[in-house]
C-alpha cells in the first residue's frame, strides 16, 4: 500500500472552491515535485515556480500544424498548460482561411486558452518543405495564402493573437501584436519557443528584489552579485526535478522526445527595481546603470553553460523587465542583453511608431511587443 501524506489547506467557506482546489494542487506540487530547499525558496519569494497548478503538464508547446485545429488544441491541452503557438499556418491553408481561424478560435475558447498565431514568416517551416518533396509533389512548397487575408480573419478572433514576422522592406504593422525579426535560424516563436525548440518545460522567475532585501544581503551590491549564481543554480535544480517528475508521471510527453527537447525558461524579475534601489535610476540609461544591469544578467548566466552540459537540459535566460522602450533605451537594452539573454525571450514594449520599429530593427533584438 502506498504511503499517504496528509495535506492540509486552510480555507473559509466563503472562498471560491476552484481557488481552494488550486491551492491544494499547488501544495501537492511543492511536496511531490520539488525538494524541500526548492519549495522553501518558492515560499520565501526568492523563486517563482511556474505550473504549480498543472503539475503533469509542460508550460508551452507548438501546436501540430497538420492536425485539425480542434484536435490540435485538444491534444496540446493534454501536454501543456499555459502557452500555445501556431507556426506559419499560411503555408498550410491556401483556401478557407476564415473557416480555419473560426475553428481554431472556437477550440481555444472551449479550452480557455489564448493562442499566438505566427504570420508573414519569410521561410516555410520544415513540415511544409517535407510535404513539398518527393515524386508526387512539387520541388518547392506549394502556394501560400495571403498574410493580409489572415489578418482580416484574425481581427475578430478573441482567443487568437497575432505574432507578426517583419520583413526587411516592411514598417507598417497590422495591429497591436508581437513583432519578430527573422535574423537567423532557428526562427524564433513566442514564449521562448522556436522551430528547433517545440516546448517549454516550465518557467521559473527569480525575484531579484526579494534577494536584495534579504537580511543576509541587506542591499549590498557586492553580496547581491555574489549570490546570483546560486539563485540560477536553484532554478536549474527546480527544472531538473520537474523533468524527472514528468518522466515518471506523464508518459505521453515522451512521444516524439518532446520532454527531452523542452527548455527551461529562467526569468529575472525586478532588474529595473534593483537598479532603481541601488543607484536611484529607474532606467538603465546611464553608464553605471548599464554596467549594473549587465553584471546582474552575466552573474545569472554564469552557471548555465555548465548546467546545460551536466543536465542535458536546454536552458534559456529571459530578458530583464525594464520599462517601455524609447529609441535610446532600445539600444541600451540591446547592449545589456546581447550574448546573455536568449534571442527568443526579448520582451521590450514599444509604441506603435515607425521610427521605433526601425530602431528596433537596427538592434540585434529578435522580438519586441508593439502596442
DRENVO-301850 format. One record per residue (C-alpha): residue number from 1; residue in one letter; x, y negated, z. Coordinates in steps of 0.5 Angstrom, whole numbers, plus 500, padded with zeros to 3 digits. Example, Ala and Ser with C-alpha at 12.3 -4.5 7.8 and 13.67 -1.06 7.14 Angstrom:
2
<rec k="1" r="A" c1="525" c2="509" c3="516"/>
<rec k="2" r="S" c1="527" c2="502" c3="514"/>
This chain:
371
<rec k="1" r="X" c1="500" c2="500" c3="500"/>
<rec k="2" r="X" c1="503" c2="493" c3="498"/>
<rec k="3" r="X" c1="504" c2="488" c3="504"/>
<rec k="4" r="X" c1="499" c2="483" c3="504"/>
<rec k="5" r="X" c1="502" c2="476" c3="507"/>
<rec k="6" r="X" c1="497" c2="471" c3="510"/>
<rec k="7" r="X" c1="496" c2="465" c3="506"/>
<rec k="8" r="X" c1="492" c2="459" c3="510"/>
<rec k="9" r="X" c1="490" c2="453" c3="506"/>
<rec k="10" r="X" c1="487" c2="447" c3="510"/>
<rec k="11" r="X" c1="480" c2="444" c3="507"/>
<rec k="12" r="X" c1="474" c2="441" c3="509"/>
<rec k="13" r="X" c1="467" c2="443" c3="507"/>
<rec k="14" r="X" c1="467" c2="436" c3="503"/>
<rec k="15" r="X" c1="473" c2="438" c3="499"/>
<rec k="16" r="X" c1="472" c2="440" c3="492"/>
<rec k="17" r="X" c1="472" c2="447" c3="491"/>
<rec k="18" r="X" c1="476" c2="447" c3="485"/>
<rec k="19" r="X" c1="481" c2="443" c3="489"/>
<rec k="20" r="X" c1="482" c2="448" c3="494"/>
<rec k="21" r="X" c1="483" c2="453" c3="490"/>
<rec k="22" r="X" c1="488" c2="450" c3="486"/>
<rec k="23" r="X" c1="492" c2="448" c3="493"/>
<rec k="24" r="X" c1="491" c2="456" c3="494"/>
<rec k="25" r="X" c1="494" c2="457" c3="488"/>
<rec k="26" r="X" c1="500" c2="452" c3="489"/>
<rec k="27" r="X" c1="501" c2="455" c3="496"/>
<rec k="28" r="X" c1="501" c2="462" c3="492"/>
<rec k="29" r="X" c1="506" c2="460" c3="487"/>
<rec k="30" r="X" c1="511" c2="457" c3="492"/>
<rec k="31" r="X" c1="511" c2="463" c3="496"/>
<rec k="32" r="X" c1="511" c2="468" c3="490"/>
<rec k="33" r="X" c1="516" c2="465" c3="485"/>
<rec k="34" r="X" c1="521" c2="461" c3="489"/>
<rec k="35" r="X" c1="526" c2="462" c3="494"/>
<rec k="36" r="X" c1="525" c2="458" c3="501"/>
<rec k="37" r="X" c1="530" c2="453" c3="499"/>
<rec k="38" r="X" c1="527" c2="451" c3="493"/>
<rec k="39" r="X" c1="520" c2="451" c3="496"/>
<rec k="40" r="X" c1="522" c2="446" c3="502"/>
<rec k="41" r="X" c1="526" c2="442" c3="497"/>
<rec k="42" r="X" c1="519" c2="441" c3="493"/>
<rec k="43" r="X" c1="515" c2="440" c3="499"/>
<rec k="44" r="X" c1="520" c2="434" c3="502"/>
<rec k="45" r="X" c1="519" c2="431" c3="495"/>
<rec k="46" r="X" c1="526" c2="432" c3="492"/>
<rec k="47" r="X" c1="524" c2="436" c3="486"/>
<rec k="48" r="X" c1="517" c2="437" c3="483"/>
<rec k="49" r="X" c1="516" c2="444" c3="481"/>
<rec k="50" r="X" c1="511" c2="444" c3="475"/>
<rec k="51" r="X" c1="506" c2="449" c3="473"/>
<rec k="52" r="X" c1="504" c2="451" c3="480"/>
<rec k="53" r="X" c1="497" c2="452" c3="479"/>
<rec k="54" r="X" c1="499" c2="456" c3="473"/>
<rec k="55" r="X" c1="504" c2="461" c3="476"/>
<rec k="56" r="X" c1="504" c2="466" c3="470"/>
<rec k="57" r="X" c1="504" c2="461" c3="464"/>
<rec k="58" r="X" c1="509" c2="457" c3="461"/>
<rec k="59" r="X" c1="509" c2="450" c3="460"/>
<rec k="60" r="X" c1="508" c2="448" c3="453"/>
<rec k="61" r="X" c1="508" c2="452" c3="446"/>
<rec k="62" r="X" c1="508" c2="451" c3="439"/>
<rec k="63" r="X" c1="501" c2="454" c3="436"/>
<rec k="64" r="X" c1="501" c2="460" c3="431"/>
<rec k="65" r="X" c1="500" c2="456" c3="424"/>
<rec k="66" r="X" c1="498" c2="462" c3="420"/>
<rec k="67" r="X" c1="492" c2="464" c3="425"/>
<rec k="68" r="X" c1="485" c2="461" c3="425"/>
<rec k="69" r="X" c1="485" c2="455" c3="429"/>
<rec k="70" r="X" c1="480" c2="458" c3="434"/>
<rec k="71" r="X" c1="484" c2="464" c3="435"/>
<rec k="72" r="X" c1="491" c2="460" c3="435"/>
<rec k="73" r="X" c1="488" c2="455" c3="441"/>
<rec k="74" r="X" c1="485" c2="461" c3="445"/>
<rec k="75" r="X" c1="492" c2="465" c3="444"/>
<rec k="76" r="X" c1="496" c2="459" c3="446"/>
<rec k="77" r="X" c1="492" c2="458" c3="452"/>
<rec k="78" r="X" c1="494" c2="465" c3="455"/>
<rec k="79" r="X" c1="501" c2="463" c3="454"/>
<rec k="80" r="X" c1="502" c2="456" c3="456"/>
<rec k="81" r="X" c1="498" c2="451" c3="461"/>
<rec k="82" r="X" c1="500" c2="444" c3="459"/>
<rec k="83" r="X" c1="502" c2="442" c3="452"/>
<rec k="84" r="X" c1="500" c2="445" c3="445"/>
<rec k="85" r="X" c1="503" c2="443" c3="439"/>
<rec k="86" r="X" c1="501" c2="444" c3="431"/>
<rec k="87" r="X" c1="507" c2="443" c3="427"/>
<rec k="88" r="X" c1="506" c2="440" c3="420"/>
<rec k="89" r="X" c1="499" c2="443" c3="418"/>
<rec k="90" r="X" c1="499" c2="439" c3="411"/>
<rec k="91" r="X" c1="504" c2="445" c3="409"/>
<rec k="92" r="X" c1="499" c2="450" c3="411"/>
<rec k="93" r="X" c1="492" c2="447" c3="409"/>
<rec k="94" r="X" c1="491" c2="444" c3="402"/>
<rec k="95" r="X" c1="484" c2="443" c3="402"/>
<rec k="96" r="X" c1="478" c2="442" c3="407"/>
<rec k="97" r="X" c1="483" c2="438" c3="412"/>
<rec k="98" r="X" c1="477" c2="435" c3="415"/>
<rec k="99" r="X" c1="474" c2="442" c3="417"/>
<rec k="100" r="X" c1="481" c2="445" c3="420"/>
<rec k="101" r="X" c1="481" c2="438" c3="424"/>
<rec k="102" r="X" c1="474" c2="439" c3="427"/>
<rec k="103" r="X" c1="475" c2="447" c3="428"/>
<rec k="104" r="X" c1="482" c2="445" c3="432"/>
<rec k="105" r="X" c1="479" c2="439" c3="436"/>
<rec k="106" r="X" c1="473" c2="444" c3="438"/>
<rec k="107" r="X" c1="477" c2="449" c3="440"/>
<rec k="108" r="X" c1="482" c2="444" c3="444"/>
<rec k="109" r="X" c1="475" c2="441" c3="447"/>
<rec k="110" r="X" c1="473" c2="448" c3="449"/>
<rec k="111" r="X" c1="480" c2="450" c3="453"/>
<rec k="112" r="X" c1="480" c2="443" c3="456"/>
<rec k="113" r="X" c1="487" c2="441" c3="452"/>
<rec k="114" r="X" c1="490" c2="435" c3="448"/>
<rec k="115" r="X" c1="494" c2="438" c3="442"/>
<rec k="116" r="X" c1="499" c2="434" c3="439"/>
<rec k="117" r="X" c1="499" c2="434" c3="431"/>
<rec k="118" r="X" c1="505" c2="433" c3="427"/>
<rec k="119" r="X" c1="505" c2="430" c3="421"/>
<rec k="120" r="X" c1="509" c2="427" c3="415"/>
<rec k="121" r="X" c1="515" c2="432" c3="416"/>
<rec k="122" r="X" c1="520" c2="431" c3="411"/>
<rec k="123" r="X" c1="522" c2="438" c3="411"/>
<rec k="124" r="X" c1="517" c2="444" c3="410"/>
<rec k="125" r="X" c1="517" c2="449" c3="416"/>
<rec k="126" r="X" c1="520" c2="456" c3="416"/>
<rec k="127" r="X" c1="514" c2="459" c3="415"/>
<rec k="128" r="X" c1="512" c2="455" c3="409"/>
<rec k="129" r="X" c1="519" c2="457" c3="406"/>
<rec k="130" r="X" c1="518" c2="464" c3="407"/>
<rec k="131" r="X" c1="511" c2="464" c3="404"/>
<rec k="132" r="X" c1="513" c2="461" c3="398"/>
<rec k="133" r="X" c1="519" c2="466" c3="397"/>
<rec k="134" r="X" c1="518" c2="473" c3="393"/>
<rec k="135" r="X" c1="516" c2="475" c3="386"/>
<rec k="136" r="X" c1="509" c2="474" c3="388"/>
<rec k="137" r="X" c1="510" c2="466" c3="390"/>
<rec k="138" r="X" c1="513" c2="460" c3="387"/>
<rec k="139" r="X" c1="520" c2="459" c3="389"/>
<rec k="140" r="X" c1="518" c2="453" c3="393"/>
<rec k="141" r="X" c1="513" c2="451" c3="398"/>
<rec k="142" r="X" c1="506" c2="450" c3="395"/>
<rec k="143" r="X" c1="502" c2="444" c3="394"/>
<rec k="144" r="X" c1="501" c2="440" c3="401"/>
<rec k="145" r="X" c1="495" c2="436" c3="403"/>
<rec k="146" r="X" c1="496" c2="428" c3="404"/>
<rec k="147" r="X" c1="498" c2="425" c3="410"/>
<rec k="148" r="X" c1="493" c2="420" c3="409"/>
<rec k="149" r="X" c1="488" c2="425" c3="409"/>
<rec k="150" r="X" c1="490" c2="428" c3="415"/>
<rec k="151" r="X" c1="490" c2="421" c3="419"/>
<rec k="152" r="X" c1="483" c2="420" c3="416"/>
<rec k="153" r="X" c1="480" c2="426" c3="419"/>
<rec k="154" r="X" c1="484" c2="426" c3="426"/>
<rec k="155" r="X" c1="481" c2="419" c3="427"/>
<rec k="156" r="X" c1="475" c2="421" c3="430"/>
<rec k="157" r="X" c1="478" c2="428" c3="434"/>
<rec k="158" r="X" c1="478" c2="426" c3="441"/>
<rec k="159" r="X" c1="483" c2="432" c3="443"/>
<rec k="160" r="X" c1="488" c2="431" c3="438"/>
<rec k="161" r="X" c1="494" c2="426" c3="438"/>
<rec k="162" r="X" c1="498" c2="424" c3="432"/>
<rec k="163" r="X" c1="505" c2="425" c3="432"/>
<rec k="164" r="X" c1="508" c2="422" c3="426"/>
<rec k="165" r="X" c1="515" c2="423" c3="423"/>
<rec k="166" r="X" c1="517" c2="416" c3="420"/>
<rec k="167" r="X" c1="521" c2="417" c3="413"/>
<rec k="168" r="X" c1="526" c2="412" c3="411"/>
<rec k="169" r="X" c1="522" c2="408" c3="407"/>
<rec k="170" r="X" c1="516" c2="407" c3="412"/>
<rec k="171" r="X" c1="515" c2="402" c3="417"/>
<rec k="172" r="X" c1="507" c2="402" c3="418"/>
<rec k="173" r="X" c1="505" c2="406" c3="423"/>
<rec k="174" r="X" c1="498" c2="410" c3="423"/>
<rec k="175" r="X" c1="496" c2="408" c3="430"/>
<rec k="176" r="X" c1="498" c2="409" c3="437"/>
<rec k="177" r="X" c1="502" c2="415" c3="436"/>
<rec k="178" r="X" c1="509" c2="418" c3="438"/>
<rec k="179" r="X" c1="514" c2="417" c3="432"/>
<rec k="180" r="X" c1="519" c2="422" c3="431"/>
<rec k="181" r="X" c1="525" c2="420" c3="426"/>
<rec k="182" r="X" c1="528" c2="427" c3="423"/>
<rec k="183" r="X" c1="535" c2="425" c3="423"/>
<rec k="184" r="X" c1="538" c2="432" c3="424"/>
<rec k="185" r="X" c1="536" c2="439" c3="425"/>
<rec k="186" r="X" c1="533" c2="442" c3="429"/>
<rec k="187" r="X" c1="527" c2="438" c3="427"/>
<rec k="188" r="X" c1="524" c2="435" c3="434"/>
<rec k="189" r="X" c1="517" c2="436" c3="436"/>
<rec k="190" r="X" c1="513" c2="434" c3="443"/>
<rec k="191" r="X" c1="515" c2="435" c3="450"/>
<rec k="192" r="X" c1="522" c2="438" c3="448"/>
<rec k="193" r="X" c1="520" c2="443" c3="443"/>
<rec k="194" r="X" c1="523" c2="443" c3="437"/>
<rec k="195" r="X" c1="523" c2="448" c3="431"/>
<rec k="196" r="X" c1="528" c2="452" c3="434"/>
<rec k="197" r="X" c1="525" c2="452" c3="441"/>
<rec k="198" r="X" c1="518" c2="454" c3="441"/>
<rec k="199" r="X" c1="516" c2="454" c3="448"/>
<rec k="200" r="X" c1="518" c2="450" c3="455"/>
<rec k="201" r="X" c1="519" c2="455" c3="461"/>
<rec k="202" r="X" c1="517" c2="449" c3="466"/>
<rec k="203" r="X" c1="518" c2="442" c3="467"/>
<rec k="204" r="X" c1="522" c2="440" c3="474"/>
<rec k="205" r="X" c1="522" c2="433" c3="476"/>
<rec k="206" r="X" c1="528" c2="430" c3="480"/>
<rec k="207" r="X" c1="526" c2="425" c3="485"/>
<rec k="208" r="X" c1="532" c2="420" c3="485"/>
<rec k="209" r="X" c1="529" c2="415" c3="489"/>
<rec k="210" r="X" c1="527" c2="420" c3="495"/>
<rec k="211" r="X" c1="534" c2="423" c3="494"/>
<rec k="212" r="X" c1="537" c2="416" c3="495"/>
<rec k="213" r="X" c1="533" c2="414" c3="501"/>
<rec k="214" r="X" c1="534" c2="421" c3="505"/>
<rec k="215" r="X" c1="538" c2="419" c3="512"/>
<rec k="216" r="X" c1="544" c2="423" c3="510"/>
<rec k="217" r="X" c1="545" c2="419" c3="503"/>
<rec k="218" r="X" c1="542" c2="412" c3="506"/>
<rec k="219" r="X" c1="542" c2="408" c3="500"/>
<rec k="220" r="X" c1="550" c2="409" c3="499"/>
<rec k="221" r="X" c1="551" c2="410" c3="492"/>
<rec k="222" r="X" c1="557" c2="414" c3="492"/>
<rec k="223" r="X" c1="554" c2="419" c3="496"/>
<rec k="224" r="X" c1="548" c2="419" c3="492"/>
<rec k="225" r="X" c1="552" c2="420" c3="486"/>
<rec k="226" r="X" c1="556" c2="426" c3="489"/>
<rec k="227" r="X" c1="549" c2="429" c3="491"/>
<rec k="228" r="X" c1="546" c2="429" c3="484"/>
<rec k="229" r="X" c1="550" c2="435" c3="481"/>
<rec k="230" r="X" c1="547" c2="439" c3="487"/>
<rec k="231" r="X" c1="540" c2="437" c3="485"/>
<rec k="232" r="X" c1="541" c2="439" c3="478"/>
<rec k="233" r="X" c1="543" c2="446" c3="480"/>
<rec k="234" r="X" c1="537" c2="446" c3="485"/>
<rec k="235" r="X" c1="533" c2="445" c3="479"/>
<rec k="236" r="X" c1="536" c2="450" c3="475"/>
<rec k="237" r="X" c1="535" c2="456" c3="480"/>
<rec k="238" r="X" c1="528" c2="454" c3="480"/>
<rec k="239" r="X" c1="528" c2="455" c3="473"/>
<rec k="240" r="X" c1="531" c2="462" c3="473"/>
<rec k="241" r="X" c1="526" c2="464" c3="479"/>
<rec k="242" r="X" c1="520" c2="462" c3="474"/>
<rec k="243" r="X" c1="523" c2="466" c3="469"/>
<rec k="244" r="X" c1="524" c2="472" c3="473"/>
<rec k="245" r="X" c1="517" c2="472" c3="476"/>
<rec k="246" r="X" c1="514" c2="471" c3="469"/>
<rec k="247" r="X" c1="518" c2="477" c3="466"/>
<rec k="248" r="X" c1="515" c2="481" c3="472"/>
<rec k="249" r="X" c1="508" c2="479" c3="471"/>
<rec k="250" r="X" c1="507" c2="476" c3="465"/>
<rec k="251" r="X" c1="509" c2="482" c3="460"/>
<rec k="252" r="X" c1="505" c2="478" c3="454"/>
<rec k="253" r="X" c1="510" c2="473" c3="454"/>
<rec k="254" r="X" c1="516" c2="478" c3="452"/>
<rec k="255" r="X" c1="513" c2="479" c3="445"/>
<rec k="256" r="X" c1="517" c2="475" c3="440"/>
<rec k="257" r="X" c1="522" c2="474" c3="445"/>
<rec k="258" r="X" c1="518" c2="468" c3="447"/>
<rec k="259" r="X" c1="520" c2="468" c3="454"/>
<rec k="260" r="X" c1="528" c2="468" c3="452"/>
<rec k="261" r="X" c1="527" c2="462" c3="448"/>
<rec k="262" r="X" c1="523" c2="458" c3="452"/>
<rec k="263" r="X" c1="527" c2="452" c3="455"/>
<rec k="264" r="X" c1="527" c2="449" c3="462"/>
<rec k="265" r="X" c1="526" c2="441" c3="462"/>
<rec k="266" r="X" c1="529" c2="437" c3="467"/>
<rec k="267" r="X" c1="526" c2="430" c3="468"/>
<rec k="268" r="X" c1="530" c2="425" c3="472"/>
<rec k="269" r="X" c1="524" c2="421" c3="476"/>
<rec k="270" r="X" c1="526" c2="414" c3="478"/>
<rec k="271" r="X" c1="532" c2="412" c3="475"/>
<rec k="272" r="X" c1="530" c2="405" c3="474"/>
<rec k="273" r="X" c1="527" c2="405" c3="481"/>
<rec k="274" r="X" c1="534" c2="407" c3="484"/>
<rec k="275" r="X" c1="538" c2="402" c3="479"/>
<rec k="276" r="X" c1="533" c2="396" c3="482"/>
<rec k="277" r="X" c1="534" c2="398" c3="489"/>
<rec k="278" r="X" c1="542" c2="399" c3="489"/>
<rec k="279" r="X" c1="543" c2="393" c3="484"/>
<rec k="280" r="X" c1="537" c2="389" c3="484"/>
<rec k="281" r="X" c1="536" c2="389" c3="477"/>
<rec k="282" r="X" c1="529" c2="392" c3="474"/>
<rec k="283" r="X" c1="532" c2="394" c3="467"/>
<rec k="284" r="X" c1="539" c2="396" c3="465"/>
<rec k="285" r="X" c1="541" c2="390" c3="461"/>
<rec k="286" r="X" c1="547" c2="388" c3="465"/>
<rec k="287" r="X" c1="553" c2="392" c3="464"/>
<rec k="288" r="X" c1="553" c2="394" c3="472"/>
<rec k="289" r="X" c1="546" c2="397" c3="471"/>
<rec k="290" r="X" c1="548" c2="401" c3="464"/>
<rec k="291" r="X" c1="554" c2="403" c3="468"/>
<rec k="292" r="X" c1="550" c2="406" c3="474"/>
<rec k="293" r="X" c1="544" c2="409" c3="469"/>
<rec k="294" r="X" c1="550" c2="412" c3="465"/>
<rec k="295" r="X" c1="553" c2="415" c3="471"/>
<rec k="296" r="X" c1="547" c2="418" c3="474"/>
<rec k="297" r="X" c1="545" c2="422" c3="468"/>
<rec k="298" r="X" c1="552" c2="424" c3="467"/>
<rec k="299" r="X" c1="552" c2="427" c3="474"/>
<rec k="300" r="X" c1="545" c2="430" c3="473"/>
<rec k="301" r="X" c1="548" c2="433" c3="466"/>
<rec k="302" r="X" c1="555" c2="435" c3="469"/>
<rec k="303" r="X" c1="553" c2="442" c3="472"/>
<rec k="304" r="X" c1="548" c2="444" c3="466"/>
<rec k="305" r="X" c1="553" c2="447" c3="461"/>
<rec k="306" r="X" c1="556" c2="452" c3="466"/>
<rec k="307" r="X" c1="549" c2="453" c3="468"/>
<rec k="308" r="X" c1="547" c2="455" c3="461"/>
<rec k="309" r="X" c1="553" c2="460" c3="460"/>
<rec k="310" r="X" c1="551" c2="463" c3="466"/>
<rec k="311" r="X" c1="544" c2="464" c3="466"/>
<rec k="312" r="X" c1="543" c2="464" c3="458"/>
<rec k="313" r="X" c1="537" c2="459" c3="460"/>
<rec k="314" r="X" c1="536" c2="453" c3="455"/>
<rec k="315" r="X" c1="536" c2="447" c3="459"/>
<rec k="316" r="X" c1="535" c2="440" c3="457"/>
<rec k="317" r="X" c1="535" c2="434" c3="460"/>
<rec k="318" r="X" c1="530" c2="429" c3="459"/>
<rec k="319" r="X" c1="530" c2="421" c3="458"/>
<rec k="320" r="X" c1="530" c2="416" c3="464"/>
<rec k="321" r="X" c1="524" c2="413" c3="466"/>
<rec k="322" r="X" c1="525" c2="405" c3="464"/>
<rec k="323" r="X" c1="520" c2="400" c3="463"/>
<rec k="324" r="X" c1="518" c2="399" c3="456"/>
<rec k="325" r="X" c1="523" c2="397" c3="451"/>
<rec k="326" r="X" c1="525" c2="391" c3="447"/>
<rec k="327" r="X" c1="530" c2="390" c3="442"/>
<rec k="328" r="X" c1="535" c2="389" c3="447"/>
<rec k="329" r="X" c1="533" c2="395" c3="451"/>
<rec k="330" r="X" c1="532" c2="400" c3="445"/>
<rec k="331" r="X" c1="540" c2="399" c3="444"/>
<rec k="332" r="X" c1="542" c2="400" c3="451"/>
<rec k="333" r="X" c1="537" c2="406" c3="452"/>
<rec k="334" r="X" c1="541" c2="409" c3="446"/>
<rec k="335" r="X" c1="547" c2="407" c3="449"/>
<rec k="336" r="X" c1="546" c2="410" c3="456"/>
<rec k="337" r="X" c1="542" c2="417" c3="453"/>
<rec k="338" r="X" c1="547" c2="418" c3="448"/>
<rec k="339" r="X" c1="550" c2="425" c3="448"/>
<rec k="340" r="X" c1="547" c2="426" c3="455"/>
<rec k="341" r="X" c1="539" c2="426" c3="454"/>
<rec k="342" r="X" c1="536" c2="432" c3="450"/>
<rec k="343" r="X" c1="534" c2="429" c3="443"/>
<rec k="344" r="X" c1="527" c2="431" c3="443"/>
<rec k="345" r="X" c1="526" c2="428" c3="450"/>
<rec k="346" r="X" c1="526" c2="421" c3="449"/>
<rec k="347" r="X" c1="520" c2="417" c3="452"/>
<rec k="348" r="X" c1="521" c2="410" c3="450"/>
<rec k="349" r="X" c1="515" c2="406" c3="449"/>
<rec k="350" r="X" c1="515" c2="400" c3="444"/>
<rec k="351" r="X" c1="510" c2="395" c3="442"/>
<rec k="352" r="X" c1="506" c2="396" c3="435"/>
<rec k="353" r="X" c1="511" c2="392" c3="432"/>
<rec k="354" r="X" c1="515" c2="393" c3="425"/>
<rec k="355" r="X" c1="521" c2="390" c3="428"/>
<rec k="356" r="X" c1="522" c2="394" c3="434"/>
<rec k="357" r="X" c1="520" c2="400" c3="429"/>
<rec k="358" r="X" c1="526" c2="398" c3="425"/>
<rec k="359" r="X" c1="531" c2="397" c3="431"/>
<rec k="360" r="X" c1="529" c2="404" c3="434"/>
<rec k="361" r="X" c1="531" c2="407" c3="427"/>
<rec k="362" r="X" c1="537" c2="404" c3="428"/>
<rec k="363" r="X" c1="539" c2="407" c3="434"/>
<rec k="364" r="X" c1="540" c2="415" c3="435"/>
<rec k="365" r="X" c1="534" c2="416" c3="438"/>
<rec k="366" r="X" c1="529" c2="422" c3="436"/>
<rec k="367" r="X" c1="523" c2="420" c3="438"/>
<rec k="368" r="X" c1="519" c2="414" c3="441"/>
<rec k="369" r="X" c1="512" c2="412" c3="443"/>
<rec k="370" r="X" c1="508" c2="407" c3="440"/>
<rec k="371" r="X" c1="502" c2="403" c3="443"/>
